[in-house]
Amino acid sequence: MRYALTYGAIGGAIAIAAITASIAIDSLSHLSSLWFGYLVMLAALSLIFVGVKRYRDVERGGVIGFGRALGLGLAMGLVAGLVYVAGWEAYLATTDGNFMADYGASIVADLRASGASAAEIAATEAQMAQAVEMYRQPLLRMLITFSEILPVCVLVPVLSALVLRNPRVLPDRRNERSGGEKAHPDGNTA
């Protein structure tokens, strides 16, 4: 549990800090901000890999099964997602709270600037009005925010478990440097 709380909380905090900072700077277009957001999440949640590896090396003697690694990684992802949601809610509480309305207005303005048809603009305005209304409901907004980071919170643990179940991948080298023998969980030495 300590690993899940530590690595998950740090990963979630890094993700939300970088994303809210990019919003405050307001230098990205909508498409690039989407890619930037997922790239930041992926980079921040790479701490899940680090946490699972550390757990494998320190607590499990360098050996971990897929199921245990996946469970630990998903627990870290859950903590990261909850920290991400809490950070977003704090961001909204400390700003004007009109993120979705401002976002919708900028999308419609971009459509107008690109010469979109009146029908397309009207349809987008209707969609954005519906999104703004949904975003005013706190529980629904939190679910939407959690769903943003959820794919990364699942992908990274699955990849981490697949890679780290093999003890030959990134083995713990601390004992090799000190000349000691490495004990495995079954009590044998390597």
mmCIF file of the C-alpha atoms, coordinates in Angstrom:
data_MODEL
# 
_entry.id   MODEL 
# 
loop_
_atom_site.group_PDB 
_atom_site.id 
_atom_site.type_symbol 
_atom_site.label_atom_id 
_atom_site.label_alt_id 
_atom_site.label_comp_id 
_atom_site.label_asym_id 
_atom_site.label_entity_id 
_atom_site.label_seq_id 
_atom_site.pdbx_PDB_ins_code 
_atom_site.Cartn_x 
_atom_site.Cartn_y 
_atom_site.Cartn_z 
_atom_site.occupancy 
_atom_site.B_iso_or_equiv 
_atom_site.pdbx_formal_charge 
_atom_site.auth_seq_id 
_atom_site.auth_comp_id 
_atom_site.auth_asym_id 
_atom_site.auth_atom_id 
_atom_site.pdbx_PDB_model_num 
ATOM 1   C CA . MET A 1 1   ? 0.000   0.000   0.000   1.00 0.00 ? 1   MET A CA 1 
ATOM 2   C CA . ARG A 1 2   ? 2.900   2.349   0.764   1.00 0.00 ? 2   ARG A CA 1 
ATOM 3   C CA . TYR A 1 3   ? 4.201   1.978   -2.793  1.00 0.00 ? 3   TYR A CA 1 
ATOM 4   C CA . ALA A 1 4   ? 0.772   2.635   -4.292  1.00 0.00 ? 4   ALA A CA 1 
ATOM 5   C CA . LEU A 1 5   ? 0.274   5.764   -2.218  1.00 0.00 ? 5   LEU A CA 1 
ATOM 6   C CA . THR A 1 6   ? 3.765   7.139   -2.758  1.00 0.00 ? 6   THR A CA 1 
ATOM 7   C CA . TYR A 1 7   ? 4.303   6.518   -6.468  1.00 0.00 ? 7   TYR A CA 1 
ATOM 8   C CA . GLY A 1 8   ? 0.662   7.038   -7.408  1.00 0.00 ? 8   GLY A CA 1 
ATOM 9   C CA . ALA A 1 9   ? 0.379   10.335  -5.547  1.00 0.00 ? 9   ALA A CA 1 
ATOM 10  C CA . ILE A 1 10  ? 3.616   11.696  -6.991  1.00 0.00 ? 10  ILE A CA 1 
ATOM 11  C CA . GLY A 1 11  ? 2.655   10.646  -10.532 1.00 0.00 ? 11  GLY A CA 1 
ATOM 12  C CA . GLY A 1 12  ? -0.828  12.168  -10.266 1.00 0.00 ? 12  GLY A CA 1 
ATOM 13  C CA . ALA A 1 13  ? 0.540   15.387  -8.768  1.00 0.00 ? 13  ALA A CA 1 
ATOM 14  C CA . ILE A 1 14  ? 3.115   15.780  -11.543 1.00 0.00 ? 14  ILE A CA 1 
ATOM 15  C CA . ALA A 1 15  ? 0.476   15.158  -14.221 1.00 0.00 ? 15  ALA A CA 1 
ATOM 16  C CA . ILE A 1 16  ? -2.039  17.692  -12.905 1.00 0.00 ? 16  ILE A CA 1 
ATOM 17  C CA . ALA A 1 17  ? 0.646   20.290  -12.130 1.00 0.00 ? 17  ALA A CA 1 
ATOM 18  C CA . ALA A 1 18  ? 2.031   20.156  -15.670 1.00 0.00 ? 18  ALA A CA 1 
ATOM 19  C CA . ILE A 1 19  ? -1.402  20.218  -17.291 1.00 0.00 ? 19  ILE A CA 1 
ATOM 20  C CA . THR A 1 20  ? -2.733  23.122  -15.220 1.00 0.00 ? 20  THR A CA 1 
ATOM 21  C CA . ALA A 1 21  ? 0.502   25.020  -15.854 1.00 0.00 ? 21  ALA A CA 1 
ATOM 22  C CA . SER A 1 22  ? 0.044   24.538  -19.616 1.00 0.00 ? 22  SER A CA 1 
ATOM 23  C CA . ILE A 1 23  ? -3.534  25.818  -19.330 1.00 0.00 ? 23  ILE A CA 1 
ATOM 24  C CA . ALA A 1 24  ? -2.338  28.855  -17.396 1.00 0.00 ? 24  ALA A CA 1 
ATOM 25  C CA . ILE A 1 25  ? 0.280   29.569  -20.078 1.00 0.00 ? 25  ILE A CA 1 
ATOM 26  C CA . ASP A 1 26  ? -2.385  29.037  -22.766 1.00 0.00 ? 26  ASP A CA 1 
ATOM 27  C CA . SER A 1 27  ? 0.115   28.449  -25.528 1.00 0.00 ? 27  SER A CA 1 
ATOM 28  C CA . LEU A 1 28  ? -1.284  25.241  -27.032 1.00 0.00 ? 28  LEU A CA 1 
ATOM 29  C CA . SER A 1 29  ? -4.006  24.703  -29.617 1.00 0.00 ? 29  SER A CA 1 
ATOM 30  C CA . HIS A 1 30  ? -6.796  22.245  -28.820 1.00 0.00 ? 30  HIS A CA 1 
ATOM 31  C CA . LEU A 1 31  ? -5.319  19.361  -30.784 1.00 0.00 ? 31  LEU A CA 1 
ATOM 32  C CA . SER A 1 32  ? -1.788  19.891  -29.510 1.00 0.00 ? 32  SER A CA 1 
ATOM 33  C CA . SER A 1 33  ? -3.080  20.327  -25.952 1.00 0.00 ? 33  SER A CA 1 
ATOM 34  C CA . LEU A 1 34  ? -4.760  16.915  -26.178 1.00 0.00 ? 34  LEU A CA 1 
ATOM 35  C CA . TRP A 1 35  ? -1.534  15.248  -27.297 1.00 0.00 ? 35  TRP A CA 1 
ATOM 36  C CA . PHE A 1 36  ? 0.492   17.265  -24.809 1.00 0.00 ? 36  PHE A CA 1 
ATOM 37  C CA . GLY A 1 37  ? -1.867  16.248  -21.989 1.00 0.00 ? 37  GLY A CA 1 
ATOM 38  C CA . TYR A 1 38  ? -1.560  12.543  -22.724 1.00 0.00 ? 38  TYR A CA 1 
ATOM 39  C CA . LEU A 1 39  ? 2.197   12.811  -23.183 1.00 0.00 ? 39  LEU A CA 1 
ATOM 40  C CA . VAL A 1 40  ? 2.467   14.509  -19.773 1.00 0.00 ? 40  VAL A CA 1 
ATOM 41  C CA . MET A 1 41  ? 0.265   11.825  -18.203 1.00 0.00 ? 41  MET A CA 1 
ATOM 42  C CA . LEU A 1 42  ? 2.355   9.070   -19.746 1.00 0.00 ? 42  LEU A CA 1 
ATOM 43  C CA . ALA A 1 43  ? 5.603   10.652  -18.562 1.00 0.00 ? 43  ALA A CA 1 
ATOM 44  C CA . ALA A 1 44  ? 4.280   11.316  -15.050 1.00 0.00 ? 44  ALA A CA 1 
ATOM 45  C CA . LEU A 1 45  ? 2.727   7.879   -14.701 1.00 0.00 ? 45  LEU A CA 1 
ATOM 46  C CA . SER A 1 46  ? 5.963   6.216   -15.755 1.00 0.00 ? 46  SER A CA 1 
ATOM 47  C CA . LEU A 1 47  ? 6.537   6.411   -12.001 1.00 0.00 ? 47  LEU A CA 1 
ATOM 48  C CA . ILE A 1 48  ? 4.236   3.383   -11.855 1.00 0.00 ? 48  ILE A CA 1 
ATOM 49  C CA . PHE A 1 49  ? 6.916   1.404   -13.677 1.00 0.00 ? 49  PHE A CA 1 
ATOM 50  C CA . VAL A 1 50  ? 9.543   2.744   -11.277 1.00 0.00 ? 50  VAL A CA 1 
ATOM 51  C CA . GLY A 1 51  ? 7.381   1.868   -8.265  1.00 0.00 ? 51  GLY A CA 1 
ATOM 52  C CA . VAL A 1 52  ? 6.640   -1.675  -9.446  1.00 0.00 ? 52  VAL A CA 1 
ATOM 53  C CA . LYS A 1 53  ? 10.329  -2.236  -10.208 1.00 0.00 ? 53  LYS A CA 1 
ATOM 54  C CA . ARG A 1 54  ? 11.345  -0.934  -6.797  1.00 0.00 ? 54  ARG A CA 1 
ATOM 55  C CA . TYR A 1 55  ? 8.776   -3.177  -5.118  1.00 0.00 ? 55  TYR A CA 1 
ATOM 56  C CA . ARG A 1 56  ? 10.022  -6.150  -7.155  1.00 0.00 ? 56  ARG A CA 1 
ATOM 57  C CA . ASP A 1 57  ? 13.647  -5.477  -6.241  1.00 0.00 ? 57  ASP A CA 1 
ATOM 58  C CA . VAL A 1 58  ? 13.279  -4.444  -2.587  1.00 0.00 ? 58  VAL A CA 1 
ATOM 59  C CA . GLU A 1 59  ? 10.277  -6.397  -1.313  1.00 0.00 ? 59  GLU A CA 1 
ATOM 60  C CA . ARG A 1 60  ? 10.249  -9.444  -3.599  1.00 0.00 ? 60  ARG A CA 1 
ATOM 61  C CA . GLY A 1 61  ? 13.945  -10.195 -4.034  1.00 0.00 ? 61  GLY A CA 1 
ATOM 62  C CA . GLY A 1 62  ? 13.962  -9.285  -7.731  1.00 0.00 ? 62  GLY A CA 1 
ATOM 63  C CA . VAL A 1 63  ? 11.066  -11.543 -8.730  1.00 0.00 ? 63  VAL A CA 1 
ATOM 64  C CA . ILE A 1 64  ? 7.429   -10.592 -9.278  1.00 0.00 ? 64  ILE A CA 1 
ATOM 65  C CA . GLY A 1 65  ? 4.578   -12.304 -11.070 1.00 0.00 ? 65  GLY A CA 1 
ATOM 66  C CA . PHE A 1 66  ? 2.372   -10.646 -13.643 1.00 0.00 ? 66  PHE A CA 1 
ATOM 67  C CA . GLY A 1 67  ? -0.709  -10.596 -11.387 1.00 0.00 ? 67  GLY A CA 1 
ATOM 68  C CA . ARG A 1 68  ? 1.009   -9.018  -8.402  1.00 0.00 ? 68  ARG A CA 1 
ATOM 69  C CA . ALA A 1 69  ? 2.787   -6.454  -10.608 1.00 0.00 ? 69  ALA A CA 1 
ATOM 70  C CA . LEU A 1 70  ? -0.466  -5.604  -12.379 1.00 0.00 ? 70  LEU A CA 1 
ATOM 71  C CA . GLY A 1 71  ? -2.379  -5.278  -9.105  1.00 0.00 ? 71  GLY A CA 1 
ATOM 72  C CA . LEU A 1 72  ? 0.241   -2.984  -7.618  1.00 0.00 ? 72  LEU A CA 1 
ATOM 73  C CA . GLY A 1 73  ? 0.430   -0.930  -10.816 1.00 0.00 ? 73  GLY A CA 1 
ATOM 74  C CA . LEU A 1 74  ? -3.362  -0.555  -10.969 1.00 0.00 ? 74  LEU A CA 1 
ATOM 75  C CA . ALA A 1 75  ? -3.414  0.524   -7.314  1.00 0.00 ? 75  ALA A CA 1 
ATOM 76  C CA . MET A 1 76  ? -0.798  3.168   -8.132  1.00 0.00 ? 76  MET A CA 1 
ATOM 77  C CA . GLY A 1 77  ? -2.888  4.214   -11.144 1.00 0.00 ? 77  GLY A CA 1 
ATOM 78  C CA . LEU A 1 78  ? -6.003  4.543   -8.984  1.00 0.00 ? 78  LEU A CA 1 
ATOM 79  C CA . VAL A 1 79  ? -4.172  6.768   -6.510  1.00 0.00 ? 79  VAL A CA 1 
ATOM 80  C CA . ALA A 1 80  ? -2.730  8.836   -9.379  1.00 0.00 ? 80  ALA A CA 1 
ATOM 81  C CA . GLY A 1 81  ? -6.202  9.241   -10.879 1.00 0.00 ? 81  GLY A CA 1 
ATOM 82  C CA . LEU A 1 82  ? -7.691  10.361  -7.568  1.00 0.00 ? 82  LEU A CA 1 
ATOM 83  C CA . VAL A 1 83  ? -4.874  12.869  -7.029  1.00 0.00 ? 83  VAL A CA 1 
ATOM 84  C CA . TYR A 1 84  ? -5.383  14.099  -10.595 1.00 0.00 ? 84  TYR A CA 1 
ATOM 85  C CA . VAL A 1 85  ? -9.115  14.637  -9.971  1.00 0.00 ? 85  VAL A CA 1 
ATOM 86  C CA . ALA A 1 86  ? -8.478  16.370  -6.642  1.00 0.00 ? 86  ALA A CA 1 
ATOM 87  C CA . GLY A 1 87  ? -5.884  18.612  -8.282  1.00 0.00 ? 87  GLY A CA 1 
ATOM 88  C CA . TRP A 1 88  ? -8.269  19.540  -11.084 1.00 0.00 ? 88  TRP A CA 1 
ATOM 89  C CA . GLU A 1 89  ? -11.017 20.352  -8.600  1.00 0.00 ? 89  GLU A CA 1 
ATOM 90  C CA . ALA A 1 90  ? -8.567  22.537  -6.659  1.00 0.00 ? 90  ALA A CA 1 
ATOM 91  C CA . TYR A 1 91  ? -7.580  24.275  -9.894  1.00 0.00 ? 91  TYR A CA 1 
ATOM 92  C CA . LEU A 1 92  ? -11.223 24.999  -10.725 1.00 0.00 ? 92  LEU A CA 1 
ATOM 93  C CA . ALA A 1 93  ? -11.877 26.250  -7.184  1.00 0.00 ? 93  ALA A CA 1 
ATOM 94  C CA . THR A 1 94  ? -8.936  28.663  -7.304  1.00 0.00 ? 94  THR A CA 1 
ATOM 95  C CA . THR A 1 95  ? -9.717  30.024  -10.778 1.00 0.00 ? 95  THR A CA 1 
ATOM 96  C CA . ASP A 1 96  ? -12.923 31.453  -12.193 1.00 0.00 ? 96  ASP A CA 1 
ATOM 97  C CA . GLY A 1 97  ? -14.281 27.921  -12.628 1.00 0.00 ? 97  GLY A CA 1 
ATOM 98  C CA . ASN A 1 98  ? -15.382 28.633  -16.205 1.00 0.00 ? 98  ASN A CA 1 
ATOM 99  C CA . PHE A 1 99  ? -12.934 26.268  -17.865 1.00 0.00 ? 99  PHE A CA 1 
ATOM 100 C CA . MET A 1 100 ? -15.509 24.363  -19.906 1.00 0.00 ? 100 MET A CA 1 
ATOM 101 C CA . ALA A 1 101 ? -17.355 27.526  -21.015 1.00 0.00 ? 101 ALA A CA 1 
ATOM 102 C CA . ASP A 1 102 ? -14.066 29.156  -22.045 1.00 0.00 ? 102 ASP A CA 1 
ATOM 103 C CA . TYR A 1 103 ? -12.933 25.963  -23.771 1.00 0.00 ? 103 TYR A CA 1 
ATOM 104 C CA . GLY A 1 104 ? -16.217 25.689  -25.691 1.00 0.00 ? 104 GLY A CA 1 
ATOM 105 C CA . ALA A 1 105 ? -16.084 29.332  -26.731 1.00 0.00 ? 105 ALA A CA 1 
ATOM 106 C CA . SER A 1 106 ? -12.528 28.935  -28.031 1.00 0.00 ? 106 SER A CA 1 
ATOM 107 C CA . ILE A 1 107 ? -13.504 25.848  -30.064 1.00 0.00 ? 107 ILE A CA 1 
ATOM 108 C CA . VAL A 1 108 ? -16.409 27.738  -31.644 1.00 0.00 ? 108 VAL A CA 1 
ATOM 109 C CA . ALA A 1 109 ? -14.136 30.724  -32.334 1.00 0.00 ? 109 ALA A CA 1 
ATOM 110 C CA . ASP A 1 110 ? -11.616 28.416  -34.021 1.00 0.00 ? 110 ASP A CA 1 
ATOM 111 C CA . LEU A 1 111 ? -14.406 26.974  -36.183 1.00 0.00 ? 111 LEU A CA 1 
ATOM 112 C CA . ARG A 1 112 ? -15.522 30.442  -37.213 1.00 0.00 ? 112 ARG A CA 1 
ATOM 113 C CA . ALA A 1 113 ? -11.946 31.453  -38.020 1.00 0.00 ? 113 ALA A CA 1 
ATOM 114 C CA . SER A 1 114 ? -11.478 28.352  -40.166 1.00 0.00 ? 114 SER A CA 1 
ATOM 115 C CA . GLY A 1 115 ? -14.548 29.226  -42.248 1.00 0.00 ? 115 GLY A CA 1 
ATOM 116 C CA . ALA A 1 116 ? -16.792 26.394  -41.055 1.00 0.00 ? 116 ALA A CA 1 
ATOM 117 C CA . SER A 1 117 ? -20.405 26.338  -42.193 1.00 0.00 ? 117 SER A CA 1 
ATOM 118 C CA . ALA A 1 118 ? -23.146 27.896  -40.081 1.00 0.00 ? 118 ALA A CA 1 
ATOM 119 C CA . ALA A 1 119 ? -24.681 24.443  -39.523 1.00 0.00 ? 119 ALA A CA 1 
ATOM 120 C CA . GLU A 1 120 ? -21.386 23.054  -38.247 1.00 0.00 ? 120 GLU A CA 1 
ATOM 121 C CA . ILE A 1 121 ? -20.898 26.032  -35.943 1.00 0.00 ? 121 ILE A CA 1 
ATOM 122 C CA . ALA A 1 122 ? -24.459 25.713  -34.600 1.00 0.00 ? 122 ALA A CA 1 
ATOM 123 C CA . ALA A 1 123 ? -24.013 21.979  -33.956 1.00 0.00 ? 123 ALA A CA 1 
ATOM 124 C CA . THR A 1 124 ? -20.732 22.598  -32.128 1.00 0.00 ? 124 THR A CA 1 
ATOM 125 C CA . GLU A 1 125 ? -22.309 25.395  -30.061 1.00 0.00 ? 125 GLU A CA 1 
ATOM 126 C CA . ALA A 1 126 ? -25.095 23.007  -29.023 1.00 0.00 ? 126 ALA A CA 1 
ATOM 127 C CA . GLN A 1 127 ? -22.569 20.317  -28.075 1.00 0.00 ? 127 GLN A CA 1 
ATOM 128 C CA . MET A 1 128 ? -20.509 22.778  -26.080 1.00 0.00 ? 128 MET A CA 1 
ATOM 129 C CA . ALA A 1 129 ? -23.603 24.111  -24.266 1.00 0.00 ? 129 ALA A CA 1 
ATOM 130 C CA . GLN A 1 130 ? -24.460 20.542  -23.279 1.00 0.00 ? 130 GLN A CA 1 
ATOM 131 C CA . ALA A 1 131 ? -20.877 19.938  -22.118 1.00 0.00 ? 131 ALA A CA 1 
ATOM 132 C CA . VAL A 1 132 ? -20.923 23.128  -20.029 1.00 0.00 ? 132 VAL A CA 1 
ATOM 133 C CA . GLU A 1 133 ? -24.167 22.031  -18.378 1.00 0.00 ? 133 GLU A CA 1 
ATOM 134 C CA . MET A 1 134 ? -22.772 18.564  -17.593 1.00 0.00 ? 134 MET A CA 1 
ATOM 135 C CA . TYR A 1 135 ? -19.569 20.114  -16.226 1.00 0.00 ? 135 TYR A CA 1 
ATOM 136 C CA . ARG A 1 136 ? -21.550 22.128  -13.668 1.00 0.00 ? 136 ARG A CA 1 
ATOM 137 C CA . GLN A 1 137 ? -22.461 18.883  -11.867 1.00 0.00 ? 137 GLN A CA 1 
ATOM 138 C CA . PRO A 1 138 ? -19.534 18.105  -9.528  1.00 0.00 ? 138 PRO A CA 1 
ATOM 139 C CA . LEU A 1 139 ? -19.837 14.313  -9.480  1.00 0.00 ? 139 LEU A CA 1 
ATOM 140 C CA . LEU A 1 140 ? -20.191 14.107  -13.240 1.00 0.00 ? 140 LEU A CA 1 
ATOM 141 C CA . ARG A 1 141 ? -17.269 16.519  -13.690 1.00 0.00 ? 141 ARG A CA 1 
ATOM 142 C CA . MET A 1 142 ? -15.099 14.342  -11.426 1.00 0.00 ? 142 MET A CA 1 
ATOM 143 C CA . LEU A 1 143 ? -16.018 11.233  -13.420 1.00 0.00 ? 143 LEU A CA 1 
ATOM 144 C CA . ILE A 1 144 ? -15.175 13.027  -16.664 1.00 0.00 ? 144 ILE A CA 1 
ATOM 145 C CA . THR A 1 145 ? -11.831 14.147  -15.213 1.00 0.00 ? 145 THR A CA 1 
ATOM 146 C CA . PHE A 1 146 ? -11.033 10.630  -13.974 1.00 0.00 ? 146 PHE A CA 1 
ATOM 147 C CA . SER A 1 147 ? -11.919 9.188   -17.384 1.00 0.00 ? 147 SER A CA 1 
ATOM 148 C CA . GLU A 1 148 ? -9.276  11.470  -18.963 1.00 0.00 ? 148 GLU A CA 1 
ATOM 149 C CA . ILE A 1 149 ? -6.404  9.825   -17.095 1.00 0.00 ? 149 ILE A CA 1 
ATOM 150 C CA . LEU A 1 150 ? -7.916  6.317   -16.848 1.00 0.00 ? 150 LEU A CA 1 
ATOM 151 C CA . PRO A 1 151 ? -6.480  4.947   -20.124 1.00 0.00 ? 151 PRO A CA 1 
ATOM 152 C CA . VAL A 1 152 ? -2.955  5.839   -19.023 1.00 0.00 ? 152 VAL A CA 1 
ATOM 153 C CA . CYS A 1 153 ? -3.649  4.472   -15.514 1.00 0.00 ? 153 CYS A CA 1 
ATOM 154 C CA . VAL A 1 154 ? -4.413  1.098   -17.116 1.00 0.00 ? 154 VAL A CA 1 
ATOM 155 C CA . LEU A 1 155 ? -1.899  1.064   -19.977 1.00 0.00 ? 155 LEU A CA 1 
ATOM 156 C CA . VAL A 1 156 ? 1.209   1.787   -17.892 1.00 0.00 ? 156 VAL A CA 1 
ATOM 157 C CA . PRO A 1 157 ? 0.493   -0.925  -15.264 1.00 0.00 ? 157 PRO A CA 1 
ATOM 158 C CA . VAL A 1 158 ? -0.192  -3.541  -17.953 1.00 0.00 ? 158 VAL A CA 1 
ATOM 159 C CA . LEU A 1 159 ? 3.057   -2.713  -19.769 1.00 0.00 ? 159 LEU A CA 1 
ATOM 160 C CA . SER A 1 160 ? 4.964   -2.553  -16.478 1.00 0.00 ? 160 SER A CA 1 
ATOM 161 C CA . ALA A 1 161 ? 3.662   -5.970  -15.405 1.00 0.00 ? 161 ALA A CA 1 
ATOM 162 C CA . LEU A 1 162 ? 4.497   -7.488  -18.787 1.00 0.00 ? 162 LEU A CA 1 
ATOM 163 C CA . VAL A 1 163 ? 8.052   -6.167  -18.703 1.00 0.00 ? 163 VAL A CA 1 
ATOM 164 C CA . LEU A 1 164 ? 8.906   -6.538  -15.021 1.00 0.00 ? 164 LEU A CA 1 
ATOM 165 C CA . ARG A 1 165 ? 7.630   -10.100 -14.579 1.00 0.00 ? 165 ARG A CA 1 
ATOM 166 C CA . ASN A 1 166 ? 10.899  -11.122 -16.228 1.00 0.00 ? 166 ASN A CA 1 
ATOM 167 C CA . PRO A 1 167 ? 13.583  -10.867 -13.497 1.00 0.00 ? 167 PRO A CA 1 
ATOM 168 C CA . ARG A 1 168 ? 16.321  -10.483 -16.138 1.00 0.00 ? 168 ARG A CA 1 
ATOM 169 C CA . VAL A 1 169 ? 14.854  -7.145  -17.273 1.00 0.00 ? 169 VAL A CA 1 
ATOM 170 C CA . LEU A 1 170 ? 16.531  -4.326  -15.347 1.00 0.00 ? 170 LEU A CA 1 
ATOM 171 C CA . PRO A 1 171 ? 17.797  -6.571  -12.538 1.00 0.00 ? 171 PRO A CA 1 
ATOM 172 C CA . ASP A 1 172 ? 18.659  -5.124  -9.150  1.00 0.00 ? 172 ASP A CA 1 
ATOM 173 C CA . ARG A 1 173 ? 22.411  -4.512  -9.212  1.00 0.00 ? 173 ARG A CA 1 
ATOM 174 C CA . ARG A 1 174 ? 22.883  -3.267  -5.641  1.00 0.00 ? 174 ARG A CA 1 
ATOM 175 C CA . ASN A 1 175 ? 24.038  -6.621  -4.277  1.00 0.00 ? 175 ASN A CA 1 
ATOM 176 C CA . GLU A 1 176 ? 26.370  -7.224  -7.227  1.00 0.00 ? 176 GLU A CA 1 
ATOM 177 C CA . ARG A 1 177 ? 28.251  -4.005  -6.452  1.00 0.00 ? 177 ARG A CA 1 
ATOM 178 C CA . SER A 1 178 ? 28.689  -4.922  -2.794  1.00 0.00 ? 178 SER A CA 1 
ATOM 179 C CA . GLY A 1 179 ? 29.765  -8.473  -3.610  1.00 0.00 ? 179 GLY A CA 1 
ATOM 180 C CA . GLY A 1 180 ? 26.848  -10.045 -1.749  1.00 0.00 ? 180 GLY A CA 1 
ATOM 181 C CA . GLU A 1 181 ? 24.649  -12.859 -2.942  1.00 0.00 ? 181 GLU A CA 1 
ATOM 182 C CA . LYS A 1 182 ? 21.101  -12.038 -3.857  1.00 0.00 ? 182 LYS A CA 1 
ATOM 183 C CA . ALA A 1 183 ? 18.407  -13.976 -2.029  1.00 0.00 ? 183 ALA A CA 1 
ATOM 184 C CA . HIS A 1 184 ? 15.229  -14.934 -3.838  1.00 0.00 ? 184 HIS A CA 1 
ATOM 185 C CA . PRO A 1 185 ? 11.824  -15.093 -2.110  1.00 0.00 ? 185 PRO A CA 1 
ATOM 186 C CA . ASP A 1 186 ? 12.057  -18.918 -2.011  1.00 0.00 ? 186 ASP A CA 1 
ATOM 187 C CA . GLY A 1 187 ? 15.125  -18.668 0.260   1.00 0.00 ? 187 GLY A CA 1 
ATOM 188 C CA . ASN A 1 188 ? 17.734  -19.735 -2.313  1.00 0.00 ? 188 ASN A CA 1 
ATOM 189 C CA . THR A 1 189 ? 20.618  -17.529 -3.346  1.00 0.00 ? 189 THR A CA 1 
ATOM 190 C CA . ALA A 1 190 ? 21.369  -16.508 -6.906  1.00 0.00 ? 190 ALA A CA 1 
# 
